């Protein structure tokens, strides 16, 4: 069994794409955390309004439950922004062995990626608010930091190497 993995980062970092690729390479389930947001959260973000901690609480609990229960028997990879330490701590309360794969890149690269995607509810206008609240994982957290300026295949390959 593989410990549950959260592919985390701000909008445009490639959480969903990298998460799906990593899950496929590991032979485990993948869940996009965006699918676990309540409709009110999606509507708020689509309107360009950042979520507050009260908005995030039920979503984080749903992500944590997915990590805890979806990891049986083989493992699971979940894409989830997990921008602040307190959010990661909340996830770890439900799934203590969770490992975080933190995808990080420059603001310019992230904005370019957001501008190029179609049909996503998260507008580019919210990137700066996400960057403002982002707290990189600390040394006492189980986390791997990967730069997203390379192709997805290289990111997945690097993640697999570092997971072993």
MODELLER restraints for C-alpha pairs under 7 A, 6 or more apart:
rsr = mdl.restraints
at = mdl.atoms
rsr.add(forms.Gaussian(group=physical.xy_distance, feature=features.Distance(at['CA:1:A'], at['CA:73:A']), mean=6.44, stdev=0.5))
rsr.add(forms.Gaussian(group=physical.xy_distance, feature=features.Distance(at['CA:1:A'], at['CA:74:A']), mean=4.51, stdev=0.5))
rsr.add(forms.Gaussian(group=physical.xy_distance, feature=features.Distance(at['CA:1:A'], at['CA:75:A']), mean=5.69, stdev=0.5))
rsr.add(forms.Gaussian(group=physical.xy_distance, feature=features.Distance(at['CA:2:A'], at['CA:74:A']), mean=6.07, stdev=0.5))
rsr.add(forms.Gaussian(group=physical.xy_distance, feature=features.Distance(at['CA:2:A'], at['CA:75:A']), mean=4.74, stdev=0.5))
rsr.add(forms.Gaussian(group=physical.xy_distance, feature=features.Distance(at['CA:3:A'], at['CA:75:A']), mean=5.94, stdev=0.5))
rsr.add(forms.Gaussian(group=physical.xy_distance, feature=features.Distance(at['CA:3:A'], at['CA:97:A']), mean=5.97, stdev=0.5))
rsr.add(forms.Gaussian(group=physical.xy_distance, feature=features.Distance(at['CA:3:A'], at['CA:98:A']), mean=5.99, stdev=0.5))
rsr.add(forms.Gaussian(group=physical.xy_distance, feature=features.Distance(at['CA:3:A'], at['CA:99:A']), mean=6.84, stdev=0.5))
rsr.add(forms.Gaussian(group=physical.xy_distance, feature=features.Distance(at['CA:4:A'], at['CA:67:A']), mean=5.89, stdev=0.5))
rsr.add(forms.Gaussian(group=physical.xy_distance, feature=features.Distance(at['CA:4:A'], at['CA:71:A']), mean=5.89, stdev=0.5))
rsr.add(forms.Gaussian(group=physical.xy_distance, feature=features.Distance(at['CA:4:A'], at['CA:75:A']), mean=5.60, stdev=0.5))
rsr.add(forms.Gaussian(group=physical.xy_distance, feature=features.Distance(at['CA:4:A'], at['CA:76:A']), mean=5.12, stdev=0.5))
rsr.add(forms.Gaussian(group=physical.xy_distance, feature=features.Distance(at['CA:4:A'], at['CA:77:A']), mean=6.05, stdev=0.5))
rsr.add(forms.Gaussian(group=physical.xy_distance, feature=features.Distance(at['CA:4:A'], at['CA:97:A']), mean=6.77, stdev=0.5))
rsr.add(forms.Gaussian(group=physical.xy_distance, feature=features.Distance(at['CA:4:A'], at['CA:98:A']), mean=4.83, stdev=0.5))
rsr.add(forms.Gaussian(group=physical.xy_distance, feature=features.Distance(at['CA:4:A'], at['CA:99:A']), mean=6.29, stdev=0.5))
rsr.add(forms.Gaussian(group=physical.xy_distance, feature=features.Distance(at['CA:5:A'], at['CA:76:A']), mean=6.35, stdev=0.5))
rsr.add(forms.Gaussian(group=physical.xy_distance, feature=features.Distance(at['CA:5:A'], at['CA:77:A']), mean=4.75, stdev=0.5))
rsr.add(forms.Gaussian(group=physical.xy_distance, feature=features.Distance(at['CA:5:A'], at['CA:78:A']), mean=6.28, stdev=0.5))
rsr.add(forms.Gaussian(group=physical.xy_distance, feature=features.Distance(at['CA:5:A'], at['CA:98:A']), mean=5.55, stdev=0.5))
rsr.add(forms.Gaussian(group=physical.xy_distance, feature=features.Distance(at['CA:5:A'], at['CA:99:A']), mean=4.81, stdev=0.5))
rsr.add(forms.Gaussian(group=physical.xy_distance, feature=features.Distance(at['CA:5:A'], at['CA:100:A']), mean=5.72, stdev=0.5))
rsr.add(forms.Gaussian(group=physical.xy_distance, feature=features.Distance(at['CA:6:A'], at['CA:77:A']), mean=5.83, stdev=0.5))
rsr.add(forms.Gaussian(group=physical.xy_distance, feature=features.Distance(at['CA:6:A'], at['CA:78:A']), mean=4.89, stdev=0.5))
rsr.add(forms.Gaussian(group=physical.xy_distance, feature=features.Distance(at['CA:6:A'], at['CA:79:A']), mean=5.68, stdev=0.5))
rsr.add(forms.Gaussian(group=physical.xy_distance, feature=features.Distance(at['CA:6:A'], at['CA:80:A']), mean=6.28, stdev=0.5))
rsr.add(forms.Gaussian(group=physical.xy_distance, feature=features.Distance(at['CA:6:A'], at['CA:98:A']), mean=7.00, stdev=0.5))
rsr.add(forms.Gaussian(group=physical.xy_distance, feature=features.Distance(at['CA:6:A'], at['CA:99:A']), mean=6.27, stdev=0.5))
rsr.add(forms.Gaussian(group=physical.xy_distance, feature=features.Distance(at['CA:6:A'], at['CA:100:A']), mean=4.82, stdev=0.5))
rsr.add(forms.Gaussian(group=physical.xy_distance, feature=features.Distance(at['CA:6:A'], at['CA:101:A']), mean=6.05, stdev=0.5))
rsr.add(forms.Gaussian(group=physical.xy_distance, feature=features.Distance(at['CA:7:A'], at['CA:15:A']), mean=5.52, stdev=0.5))
rsr.add(forms.Gaussian(group=physical.xy_distance, feature=features.Distance(at['CA:7:A'], at['CA:19:A']), mean=5.85, stdev=0.5))
rsr.add(forms.Gaussian(group=physical.xy_distance, feature=features.Distance(at['CA:7:A'], at['CA:78:A']), mean=6.16, stdev=0.5))
rsr.add(forms.Gaussian(group=physical.xy_distance, feature=features.Distance(at['CA:7:A'], at['CA:79:A']), mean=4.77, stdev=0.5))
rsr.add(forms.Gaussian(group=physical.xy_distance, feature=features.Distance(at['CA:7:A'], at['CA:80:A']), mean=6.16, stdev=0.5))
rsr.add(forms.Gaussian(group=physical.xy_distance, feature=features.Distance(at['CA:7:A'], at['CA:100:A']), mean=6.00, stdev=0.5))
rsr.add(forms.Gaussian(group=physical.xy_distance, feature=features.Distance(at['CA:7:A'], at['CA:101:A']), mean=4.72, stdev=0.5))
rsr.add(forms.Gaussian(group=physical.xy_distance, feature=features.Distance(at['CA:7:A'], at['CA:102:A']), mean=6.14, stdev=0.5))
rsr.add(forms.Gaussian(group=physical.xy_distance, feature=features.Distance(at['CA:8:A'], at['CA:15:A']), mean=6.04, stdev=0.5))
rsr.add(forms.Gaussian(group=physical.xy_distance, feature=features.Distance(at['CA:8:A'], at['CA:79:A']), mean=6.12, stdev=0.5))
rsr.add(forms.Gaussian(group=physical.xy_distance, feature=features.Distance(at['CA:8:A'], at['CA:80:A']), mean=5.19, stdev=0.5))
rsr.add(forms.Gaussian(group=physical.xy_distance, feature=features.Distance(at['CA:8:A'], at['CA:81:A']), mean=4.58, stdev=0.5))
rsr.add(forms.Gaussian(group=physical.xy_distance, feature=features.Distance(at['CA:8:A'], at['CA:82:A']), mean=5.69, stdev=0.5))
rsr.add(forms.Gaussian(group=physical.xy_distance, feature=features.Distance(at['CA:8:A'], at['CA:100:A']), mean=6.67, stdev=0.5))
rsr.add(forms.Gaussian(group=physical.xy_distance, feature=features.Distance(at['CA:8:A'], at['CA:101:A']), mean=5.93, stdev=0.5))
rsr.add(forms.Gaussian(group=physical.xy_distance, feature=features.Distance(at['CA:8:A'], at['CA:102:A']), mean=4.91, stdev=0.5))
rsr.add(forms.Gaussian(group=physical.xy_distance, feature=features.Distance(at['CA:8:A'], at['CA:103:A']), mean=6.07, stdev=0.5))
rsr.add(forms.Gaussian(group=physical.xy_distance, feature=features.Distance(at['CA:9:A'], at['CA:15:A']), mean=6.70, stdev=0.5))
rsr.add(forms.Gaussian(group=physical.xy_distance, feature=features.Distance(at['CA:9:A'], at['CA:81:A']), mean=4.79, stdev=0.5))
rsr.add(forms.Gaussian(group=physical.xy_distance, feature=features.Distance(at['CA:9:A'], at['CA:82:A']), mean=6.78, stdev=0.5))
rsr.add(forms.Gaussian(group=physical.xy_distance, feature=features.Distance(at['CA:9:A'], at['CA:83:A']), mean=6.33, stdev=0.5))
rsr.add(forms.Gaussian(group=physical.xy_distance, feature=features.Distance(at['CA:9:A'], at['CA:102:A']), mean=5.72, stdev=0.5))
rsr.add(forms.Gaussian(group=physical.xy_distance, feature=features.Distance(at['CA:9:A'], at['CA:103:A']), mean=5.19, stdev=0.5))
rsr.add(forms.Gaussian(group=physical.xy_distance, feature=features.Distance(at['CA:9:A'], at['CA:104:A']), mean=6.43, stdev=0.5))
rsr.add(forms.Gaussian(group=physical.xy_distance, feature=features.Distance(at['CA:10:A'], at['CA:81:A']), mean=5.76, stdev=0.5))
rsr.add(forms.Gaussian(group=physical.xy_distance, feature=features.Distance(at['CA:10:A'], at['CA:83:A']), mean=6.95, stdev=0.5))
rsr.add(forms.Gaussian(group=physical.xy_distance, feature=features.Distance(at['CA:10:A'], at['CA:130:A']), mean=6.00, stdev=0.5))
rsr.add(forms.Gaussian(group=physical.xy_distance, feature=features.Distance(at['CA:10:A'], at['CA:131:A']), mean=6.79, stdev=0.5))
rsr.add(forms.Gaussian(group=physical.xy_distance, feature=features.Distance(at['CA:11:A'], at['CA:127:A']), mean=6.34, stdev=0.5))
rsr.add(forms.Gaussian(group=physical.xy_distance, feature=features.Distance(at['CA:12:A'], at['CA:110:A']), mean=4.94, stdev=0.5))
rsr.add(forms.Gaussian(group=physical.xy_distance, feature=features.Distance(at['CA:12:A'], at['CA:111:A']), mean=6.95, stdev=0.5))
rsr.add(forms.Gaussian(group=physical.xy_distance, feature=features.Distance(at['CA:12:A'], at['CA:113:A']), mean=5.48, stdev=0.5))
rsr.add(forms.Gaussian(group=physical.xy_distance, feature=features.Distance(at['CA:12:A'], at['CA:114:A']), mean=5.09, stdev=0.5))
rsr.add(forms.Gaussian(group=physical.xy_distance, feature=features.Distance(at['CA:13:A'], at['CA:103:A']), mean=5.87, stdev=0.5))
rsr.add(forms.Gaussian(group=physical.xy_distance, feature=features.Distance(at['CA:13:A'], at['CA:104:A']), mean=6.42, stdev=0.5))
rsr.add(forms.Gaussian(group=physical.xy_distance, feature=features.Distance(at['CA:13:A'], at['CA:105:A']), mean=6.81, stdev=0.5))
rsr.add(forms.Gaussian(group=physical.xy_distance, feature=features.Distance(at['CA:13:A'], at['CA:110:A']), mean=6.05, stdev=0.5))
rsr.add(forms.Gaussian(group=physical.xy_distance, feature=features.Distance(at['CA:13:A'], at['CA:148:A']), mean=6.61, stdev=0.5))
rsr.add(forms.Gaussian(group=physical.xy_distance, feature=features.Distance(at['CA:15:A'], at['CA:79:A']), mean=5.30, stdev=0.5))
rsr.add(forms.Gaussian(group=physical.xy_distance, feature=features.Distance(at['CA:16:A'], at['CA:32:A']), mean=6.10, stdev=0.5))
rsr.add(forms.Gaussian(group=physical.xy_distance, feature=features.Distance(at['CA:16:A'], at['CA:79:A']), mean=5.57, stdev=0.5))
rsr.add(forms.Gaussian(group=physical.xy_distance, feature=features.Distance(at['CA:18:A'], at['CA:152:A']), mean=6.23, stdev=0.5))
rsr.add(forms.Gaussian(group=physical.xy_distance, feature=features.Distance(at['CA:18:A'], at['CA:156:A']), mean=6.26, stdev=0.5))
rsr.add(forms.Gaussian(group=physical.xy_distance, feature=features.Distance(at['CA:19:A'], at['CA:30:A']), mean=6.82, stdev=0.5))
rsr.add(forms.Gaussian(group=physical.xy_distance, feature=features.Distance(at['CA:19:A'], at['CA:77:A']), mean=6.19, stdev=0.5))
rsr.add(forms.Gaussian(group=physical.xy_distance, feature=features.Distance(at['CA:19:A'], at['CA:78:A']), mean=6.64, stdev=0.5))
rsr.add(forms.Gaussian(group=physical.xy_distance, feature=features.Distance(at['CA:19:A'], at['CA:79:A']), mean=5.89, stdev=0.5))
rsr.add(forms.Gaussian(group=physical.xy_distance, feature=features.Distance(at['CA:20:A'], at['CA:30:A']), mean=5.79, stdev=0.5))
rsr.add(forms.Gaussian(group=physical.xy_distance, feature=features.Distance(at['CA:21:A'], at['CA:156:A']), mean=6.53, stdev=0.5))
rsr.add(forms.Gaussian(group=physical.xy_distance, feature=features.Distance(at['CA:22:A'], at['CA:156:A']), mean=5.64, stdev=0.5))
rsr.add(forms.Gaussian(group=physical.xy_distance, feature=features.Distance(at['CA:23:A'], at['CA:29:A']), mean=6.00, stdev=0.5))
rsr.add(forms.Gaussian(group=physical.xy_distance, feature=features.Distance(at['CA:23:A'], at['CA:30:A']), mean=5.61, stdev=0.5))
rsr.add(forms.Gaussian(group=physical.xy_distance, feature=features.Distance(at['CA:23:A'], at['CA:77:A']), mean=5.70, stdev=0.5))
rsr.add(forms.Gaussian(group=physical.xy_distance, feature=features.Distance(at['CA:28:A'], at['CA:74:A']), mean=6.16, stdev=0.5))
rsr.add(forms.Gaussian(group=physical.xy_distance, feature=features.Distance(at['CA:28:A'], at['CA:75:A']), mean=5.48, stdev=0.5))
rsr.add(forms.Gaussian(group=physical.xy_distance, feature=features.Distance(at['CA:28:A'], at['CA:76:A']), mean=5.39, stdev=0.5))
rsr.add(forms.Gaussian(group=physical.xy_distance, feature=features.Distance(at['CA:29:A'], at['CA:75:A']), mean=6.84, stdev=0.5))
rsr.add(forms.Gaussian(group=physical.xy_distance, feature=features.Distance(at['CA:29:A'], at['CA:76:A']), mean=4.86, stdev=0.5))
rsr.add(forms.Gaussian(group=physical.xy_distance, feature=features.Distance(at['CA:29:A'], at['CA:77:A']), mean=6.28, stdev=0.5))
rsr.add(forms.Gaussian(group=physical.xy_distance, feature=features.Distance(at['CA:30:A'], at['CA:76:A']), mean=5.87, stdev=0.5))
rsr.add(forms.Gaussian(group=physical.xy_distance, feature=features.Distance(at['CA:30:A'], at['CA:77:A']), mean=4.86, stdev=0.5))
rsr.add(forms.Gaussian(group=physical.xy_distance, feature=features.Distance(at['CA:30:A'], at['CA:78:A']), mean=5.77, stdev=0.5))
rsr.add(forms.Gaussian(group=physical.xy_distance, feature=features.Distance(at['CA:31:A'], at['CA:77:A']), mean=6.44, stdev=0.5))
rsr.add(forms.Gaussian(group=physical.xy_distance, feature=features.Distance(at['CA:31:A'], at['CA:78:A']), mean=4.80, stdev=0.5))
rsr.add(forms.Gaussian(group=physical.xy_distance, feature=features.Distance(at['CA:31:A'], at['CA:79:A']), mean=6.53, stdev=0.5))
rsr.add(forms.Gaussian(group=physical.xy_distance, feature=features.Distance(at['CA:32:A'], at['CA:78:A']), mean=5.70, stdev=0.5))
rsr.add(forms.Gaussian(group=physical.xy_distance, feature=features.Distance(at['CA:32:A'], at['CA:79:A']), mean=4.90, stdev=0.5))
rsr.add(forms.Gaussian(group=physical.xy_distance, feature=features.Distance(at['CA:33:A'], at['CA:63:A']), mean=6.34, stdev=0.5))
rsr.add(forms.Gaussian(group=physical.xy_distance, feature=features.Distance(at['CA:33:A'], at['CA:78:A']), mean=6.11, stdev=0.5))
rsr.add(forms.Gaussian(group=physical.xy_distance, feature=features.Distance(at['CA:33:A'], at['CA:79:A']), mean=5.16, stdev=0.5))
rsr.add(forms.Gaussian(group=physical.xy_distance, feature=features.Distance(at['CA:33:A'], at['CA:80:A']), mean=5.01, stdev=0.5))
rsr.add(forms.Gaussian(group=physical.xy_distance, feature=features.Distance(at['CA:36:A'], at['CA:59:A']), mean=6.28, stdev=0.5))
rsr.add(forms.Gaussian(group=physical.xy_distance, feature=features.Distance(at['CA:36:A'], at['CA:62:A']), mean=6.46, stdev=0.5))
rsr.add(forms.Gaussian(group=physical.xy_distance, feature=features.Distance(at['CA:36:A'], at['CA:63:A']), mean=6.87, stdev=0.5))
rsr.add(forms.Gaussian(group=physical.xy_distance, feature=features.Distance(at['CA:37:A'], at['CA:59:A']), mean=5.36, stdev=0.5))
rsr.add(forms.Gaussian(group=physical.xy_distance, feature=features.Distance(at['CA:38:A'], at['CA:59:A']), mean=6.96, stdev=0.5))
rsr.add(forms.Gaussian(group=physical.xy_distance, feature=features.Distance(at['CA:41:A'], at['CA:51:A']), mean=6.96, stdev=0.5))
rsr.add(forms.Gaussian(group=physical.xy_distance, feature=features.Distance(at['CA:41:A'], at['CA:55:A']), mean=6.57, stdev=0.5))
rsr.add(forms.Gaussian(group=physical.xy_distance, feature=features.Distance(at['CA:42:A'], at['CA:121:A']), mean=6.79, stdev=0.5))
rsr.add(forms.Gaussian(group=physical.xy_distance, feature=features.Distance(at['CA:45:A'], at['CA:51:A']), mean=6.89, stdev=0.5))
rsr.add(forms.Gaussian(group=physical.xy_distance, feature=features.Distance(at['CA:45:A'], at['CA:121:A']), mean=6.77, stdev=0.5))
rsr.add(forms.Gaussian(group=physical.xy_distance, feature=features.Distance(at['CA:45:A'], at['CA:122:A']), mean=5.87, stdev=0.5))
rsr.add(forms.Gaussian(group=physical.xy_distance, feature=features.Distance(at['CA:46:A'], at['CA:121:A']), mean=4.87, stdev=0.5))
rsr.add(forms.Gaussian(group=physical.xy_distance, feature=features.Distance(at['CA:46:A'], at['CA:122:A']), mean=5.67, stdev=0.5))
rsr.add(forms.Gaussian(group=physical.xy_distance, feature=features.Distance(at['CA:46:A'], at['CA:123:A']), mean=6.48, stdev=0.5))
rsr.add(forms.Gaussian(group=physical.xy_distance, feature=features.Distance(at['CA:48:A'], at['CA:123:A']), mean=6.31, stdev=0.5))
rsr.add(forms.Gaussian(group=physical.xy_distance, feature=features.Distance(at['CA:48:A'], at['CA:125:A']), mean=6.56, stdev=0.5))
rsr.add(forms.Gaussian(group=physical.xy_distance, feature=features.Distance(at['CA:48:A'], at['CA:126:A']), mean=6.35, stdev=0.5))
rsr.add(forms.Gaussian(group=physical.xy_distance, feature=features.Distance(at['CA:50:A'], at['CA:126:A']), mean=6.57, stdev=0.5))
rsr.add(forms.Gaussian(group=physical.xy_distance, feature=features.Distance(at['CA:60:A'], at['CA:91:A']), mean=6.57, stdev=0.5))
rsr.add(forms.Gaussian(group=physical.xy_distance, feature=features.Distance(at['CA:64:A'], at['CA:91:A']), mean=4.63, stdev=0.5))
rsr.add(forms.Gaussian(group=physical.xy_distance, feature=features.Distance(at['CA:64:A'], at['CA:94:A']), mean=5.29, stdev=0.5))
rsr.add(forms.Gaussian(group=physical.xy_distance, feature=features.Distance(at['CA:64:A'], at['CA:95:A']), mean=6.16, stdev=0.5))
rsr.add(forms.Gaussian(group=physical.xy_distance, feature=features.Distance(at['CA:65:A'], at['CA:94:A']), mean=6.27, stdev=0.5))
rsr.add(forms.Gaussian(group=physical.xy_distance, feature=features.Distance(at['CA:67:A'], at['CA:76:A']), mean=6.75, stdev=0.5))
rsr.add(forms.Gaussian(group=physical.xy_distance, feature=features.Distance(at['CA:67:A'], at['CA:95:A']), mean=5.99, stdev=0.5))
rsr.add(forms.Gaussian(group=physical.xy_distance, feature=features.Distance(at['CA:68:A'], at['CA:94:A']), mean=6.06, stdev=0.5))
rsr.add(forms.Gaussian(group=physical.xy_distance, feature=features.Distance(at['CA:68:A'], at['CA:95:A']), mean=4.72, stdev=0.5))
rsr.add(forms.Gaussian(group=physical.xy_distance, feature=features.Distance(at['CA:70:A'], at['CA:76:A']), mean=6.16, stdev=0.5))
rsr.add(forms.Gaussian(group=physical.xy_distance, feature=features.Distance(at['CA:82:A'], at['CA:88:A']), mean=5.67, stdev=0.5))
rsr.add(forms.Gaussian(group=physical.xy_distance, feature=features.Distance(at['CA:83:A'], at['CA:133:A']), mean=6.76, stdev=0.5))
rsr.add(forms.Gaussian(group=physical.xy_distance, feature=features.Distance(at['CA:83:A'], at['CA:134:A']), mean=4.69, stdev=0.5))
rsr.add(forms.Gaussian(group=physical.xy_distance, feature=features.Distance(at['CA:83:A'], at['CA:135:A']), mean=5.91, stdev=0.5))
rsr.add(forms.Gaussian(group=physical.xy_distance, feature=features.Distance(at['CA:84:A'], at['CA:133:A']), mean=6.74, stdev=0.5))
rsr.add(forms.Gaussian(group=physical.xy_distance, feature=features.Distance(at['CA:84:A'], at['CA:134:A']), mean=5.67, stdev=0.5))
rsr.add(forms.Gaussian(group=physical.xy_distance, feature=features.Distance(at['CA:84:A'], at['CA:135:A']), mean=4.94, stdev=0.5))
rsr.add(forms.Gaussian(group=physical.xy_distance, feature=features.Distance(at['CA:85:A'], at['CA:135:A']), mean=6.33, stdev=0.5))
rsr.add(forms.Gaussian(group=physical.xy_distance, feature=features.Distance(at['CA:85:A'], at['CA:137:A']), mean=6.99, stdev=0.5))
rsr.add(forms.Gaussian(group=physical.xy_distance, feature=features.Distance(at['CA:92:A'], at['CA:98:A']), mean=6.24, stdev=0.5))
rsr.add(forms.Gaussian(group=physical.xy_distance, feature=features.Distance(at['CA:99:A'], at['CA:142:A']), mean=5.19, stdev=0.5))
rsr.add(forms.Gaussian(group=physical.xy_distance, feature=features.Distance(at['CA:99:A'], at['CA:143:A']), mean=5.71, stdev=0.5))
rsr.add(forms.Gaussian(group=physical.xy_distance, feature=features.Distance(at['CA:100:A'], at['CA:142:A']), mean=6.20, stdev=0.5))
rsr.add(forms.Gaussian(group=physical.xy_distance, feature=features.Distance(at['CA:100:A'], at['CA:143:A']), mean=4.48, stdev=0.5))
rsr.add(forms.Gaussian(group=physical.xy_distance, feature=features.Distance(at['CA:100:A'], at['CA:144:A']), mean=6.30, stdev=0.5))
rsr.add(forms.Gaussian(group=physical.xy_distance, feature=features.Distance(at['CA:101:A'], at['CA:143:A']), mean=5.68, stdev=0.5))
rsr.add(forms.Gaussian(group=physical.xy_distance, feature=features.Distance(at['CA:101:A'], at['CA:144:A']), mean=4.88, stdev=0.5))
rsr.add(forms.Gaussian(group=physical.xy_distance, feature=features.Distance(at['CA:101:A'], at['CA:145:A']), mean=5.99, stdev=0.5))
rsr.add(forms.Gaussian(group=physical.xy_distance, feature=features.Distance(at['CA:102:A'], at['CA:143:A']), mean=6.80, stdev=0.5))
rsr.add(forms.Gaussian(group=physical.xy_distance, feature=features.Distance(at['CA:102:A'], at['CA:144:A']), mean=5.97, stdev=0.5))
rsr.add(forms.Gaussian(group=physical.xy_distance, feature=features.Distance(at['CA:102:A'], at['CA:145:A']), mean=4.66, stdev=0.5))
rsr.add(forms.Gaussian(group=physical.xy_distance, feature=features.Distance(at['CA:102:A'], at['CA:146:A']), mean=6.13, stdev=0.5))
rsr.add(forms.Gaussian(group=physical.xy_distance, feature=features.Distance(at['CA:103:A'], at['CA:145:A']), mean=6.14, stdev=0.5))
rsr.add(forms.Gaussian(group=physical.xy_distance, feature=features.Distance(at['CA:103:A'], at['CA:146:A']), mean=5.18, stdev=0.5))
rsr.add(forms.Gaussian(group=physical.xy_distance, feature=features.Distance(at['CA:103:A'], at['CA:147:A']), mean=6.01, stdev=0.5))
rsr.add(forms.Gaussian(group=physical.xy_distance, feature=features.Distance(at['CA:103:A'], at['CA:148:A']), mean=6.03, stdev=0.5))
rsr.add(forms.Gaussian(group=physical.xy_distance, feature=features.Distance(at['CA:104:A'], at['CA:146:A']), mean=6.21, stdev=0.5))
rsr.add(forms.Gaussian(group=physical.xy_distance, feature=features.Distance(at['CA:104:A'], at['CA:147:A']), mean=5.09, stdev=0.5))
rsr.add(forms.Gaussian(group=physical.xy_distance, feature=features.Distance(at['CA:104:A'], at['CA:148:A']), mean=5.81, stdev=0.5))
rsr.add(forms.Gaussian(group=physical.xy_distance, feature=features.Distance(at['CA:105:A'], at['CA:147:A']), mean=5.73, stdev=0.5))
rsr.add(forms.Gaussian(group=physical.xy_distance, feature=features.Distance(at['CA:105:A'], at['CA:148:A']), mean=5.40, stdev=0.5))
rsr.add(forms.Gaussian(group=physical.xy_distance, feature=features.Distance(at['CA:105:A'], at['CA:149:A']), mean=6.36, stdev=0.5))
rsr.add(forms.Gaussian(group=physical.xy_distance, feature=features.Distance(at['CA:111:A'], at['CA:124:A']), mean=6.49, stdev=0.5))
rsr.add(forms.Gaussian(group=physical.xy_distance, feature=features.Distance(at['CA:114:A'], at['CA:124:A']), mean=5.83, stdev=0.5))
rsr.add(forms.Gaussian(group=physical.xy_distance, feature=features.Distance(at['CA:115:A'], at['CA:124:A']), mean=6.60, stdev=0.5))
rsr.add(forms.Gaussian(group=physical.xy_distance, feature=features.Distance(at['CA:137:A'], at['CA:143:A']), mean=6.39, stdev=0.5))
rsr.add(forms.Gaussian(group=physical.xy_distance, feature=features.Distance(at['CA:148:A'], at['CA:155:A']), mean=6.80, stdev=0.5))
